[in-house]
Amino acid sequence: MSRVPLPYTQKVLDLFRNPKNLGKMEDATVVAVSGNPACGDMITFYLKISDQEIIEKASFESYGCAANIATASIVTEMVKGLSLESAWEDVTWKKVTEEVGGLPSVKFHCGVLAVGAVKRAIRKYYEQRGSAPSWLPKELTFEEKQALEEEELAKTLAKRLHVAEEK
Amino acid sequence: MVENVKELLKAHEGITHEVYLDNENSTAVPKDVVDAMLPYYNQRAYGNPTLTHKPGWEAFEVIMKSAQKISKFLGAKILEEITFTPGETEANNLALMGAAFANKHKGKKIVISEIEPINVLHVTELLQKFGFTTTKIPVDREGFLNLEKLKEAVDKETVLASIATANNEIGTIQPVKEAIDIVKDKNPDALFHTDASDAYGRIPLNVQDLKVDLATVSSYKILGPRGIGALYVKEGVNVDKILEGQIGTQKLWPGVENTPLIVGFTKASELAFQDFAANVKRMSMLRDKLADGIFAELSDLRFNGPKGDKRVPDNANISILRCEGEALTIELSLKGVYVSSGSACSRRLLQPSHVLVAIGRRFSEAHGSILMKTTRYHTEEDITYVLNVLPSAVNRIRGIVGSTGVD
């Protein structure tokens, strides 16, 4: 059990209590997930993308702590109305952390995971279309790698501790 | 960061009822206990008990009387078998390190269970650097020690076994008597330590009947002040001290004895034992009302640890599926209900409660677990209040999880 003190900011608490853009989106263009229930940290992002490649709507669901919920929620706010290219370039985990008024260092990965999910969604959108714009790097970004690493870590740990696999 | 806390606390304004159930991690100290302690700060016995003046002799007297009382509650033979330490952590460090170092000529193998308190796990890791090896005995799905594996693990090289009497997270009461017999049967020279912090004041405990060599008890686990605990060391058992300094009345723990805390710990023990049967009955009645009520209100739950008389009377540990524990502790806090969780959410290492993992819970079940401990000071109204606010808190968190959760 962890015993790290977690004095969340007012903004984190507000978003935890009244999350914006919460819930499954039935008409989403693309859905992406990052994290793993084994981590106690999992986000699903729903994006509605216009023909002009503008994010018209974004929503989320989160299995995670208050910081996870707050960062996921703020990311949906941040990407709304942006072109896919701007969402890819401008929404970084550092900006997400700033937007929620800062996070305890042990919670930085929540913002990373949220941005990782958005980047996965954008990648998936172009995969579905079978074409990729020149600004989309082939290599995984920091946030995508971190999300992947967290997912792998949970699996490794579960194996080492002989924990039953998550369904 | 301190400014953030101000805002967090402000968010709690307007709470109409508060129920503190996180007695695993710290407790409120009852007024009777505080009142008993206060005179010892500045009215009497504030001297150093080793010095030759009235306040010193007063301190010596009250410390010895306190040790006498604690030794009686534990069923020890003489008061010299009691060493006051600054708490359970320190008592366990002294027991394991002190016994291992003093008896290393007999062997360098240590045996513990998979669900020992974190401090025991960490001390055994430290002892590896000094050439000691540790075998962790598995437990079953209710947290009971596998006695067959214990028997296999103990041999002539075993210097020490340490098995908690009752688990702090899931309340399992171990068959300590049987475990001691097994260890001593295979190696009469091996020492046996038990962390009895979660058993003391909750189940009958007698160190002489158990034939245990070392036993830890903690003050705050019985609603005494924090910062004080005790280690029982059976007469004749060799233990090295682990801290250096001026030795006073206690040869195993240097430094000036903390008289007010010792008095508070003793008073808390007296209150726990003075109506022992009634206290136990009350704790378990409230705990059952709490746990049964939660199961009546919500679905997709797991009750962690055994039920019935093999569980300590105050402990309720429930995994709430599709609900992340840290988020739930915050949601409940905003409604005046204070609990802790086995979630690992604030750790990059992603390791949830090692106890829940050891009994075979999946990670998500551990992340969604809450731990609550009732005391004789809770009322039925307190429990009713918790049962009123908990379902909506869980449902809100489950609403955020939506289809993202599994199970």
Interface residues (C-beta under 8 A of the other chain):
Chain A: M1 S2 V4 P5 L6 P7 Y8 T9 Q10 L13 F16 R17 P19 L22 G23 K24 V33 P37 A38 C39 G40 D41 M42 I43 T44 E61 S62 Y63 G64 C65 A66 N68 I69 P104 V106 K107 H109 E150 L153 A154 L157 A158 L161 V163 A164 E165 E166 K167
Chain B: M1 V2 N4 V5 E7 L8 A11 I118 E169 R322 E324 G325 E326 A327 I330 L334 S340 S341 G342 S343 A344 C345 S346 R347 R348 L350 Q351 P352 S353 V357 G360 R361 R362 F363 S364 H367 G399 I400 V401 G402 S403 T404 G405 V406 D407
